[in-house]
């Protein structure tokens, strides 16, 4: 729960100080292995859950894949749109939103 606040505050701090690093086009071994392991564990858990619930796999996989694609596509488009217009202020806005989400979760219980 507190991870949202920590990430949000760090985003705000980095953007105010101008410490934001550019993105790297290289994805090395040390970056990819944890991502691969986490994705595999997640896929395994979803597969076991869908099997335990006697859900038809192909329609479920198609729905999950389509939804994931559409949300990711819209997210990249929105990020590009606002990133071009607001520059570093987008990082500050993102940090504030993460902190506000955490505050809302805390208040709502």
N, C-alpha and C positions, 0 to 999 in steps of 0.2 A: 504493500500500500504506500509506504513512504518513498518507494522508488520513483513514483510519478513526481513527487515534490523535489527529490534530489535531482532528477534529470531536468525538470523544468527550471529550477534555480540555476543549475549549471549552464543551461542554454542561455538564460538571460545574462548571467555573468560573462560568459564568453563573448556574446554579441555586444555587450556594452563596452568591454575592454578591447574588442577587435581581435580576439584570439582565435576566431573561427578558422579552422584549417579548410583548405579546399578539398574536394573529394578526389580520391585517387582512383584512377582507372584500373589499377592493378589489384587483383584479389589473390593474395598469396595463400600458401598452404595453411598458415596459422590462422587465417581468417575463415577459410572455407571448411576446415575440418569441424570446428564447433557448430557451424551452421548446418552442415550435413548431418551431424549426430542429432542435433535438436530437431531437425525436420524429420528424420527417420523415426525418432521416438514419438513425435506428434502423429505421424502417419500410422504408425503401429497402433497407438492408442485409439485413433479414430476407426481403424479397420476392425479392431477387437470389439469396440462399442457397437459399430454398425452390424457386425455379425451377431453379437449377443442380443440385439434388438430385432433380429430377423428382417432387416431392411434390405431391399433390393439394391445391390451395389452399383450397377450401371447407371440407373437414373439418379441415384444419390451422387455418384462421382461426377456425372455431367452437370448437375445443379451446383455442386460445390465448386467445380472448375470454372463454370461460367460466371458465377457470382464473384469468385476471387479475381478473375480476369477483369471484370467490369469495374469492381471497386479499385483495383490497382491502377487500371487505366485512367479512371477519373481522378484518383489521387495524384498521379504523376502529372496529369494535365493541370489540375488546380495548383500544384506545387510550382510548376513551370510558369503559369500565368501570374501568380502572386510574387514569385521569386524575382521575375523580371521587373516588376513594378515597384516592389518594396525593398529589395536588396536585403541588407542585414537586419532590417526591422522585422522581417518574417521570422527570424530566429527568436527575437524577443517576444513576438506575438505567440509563437508556438510554445515557448516556455511559460508564458502567462496562462495560456489555455491548459497546459498540463497541470499547473498549480491549482487553477480553478476547478478542474475535474477532481483533483484530490480533495480539495475543500468540500466540494459537493458530496463526494463519497463519504467523507467524514461526518458531515451534517446529517445526511440521510441515513446513516447507520450502516 
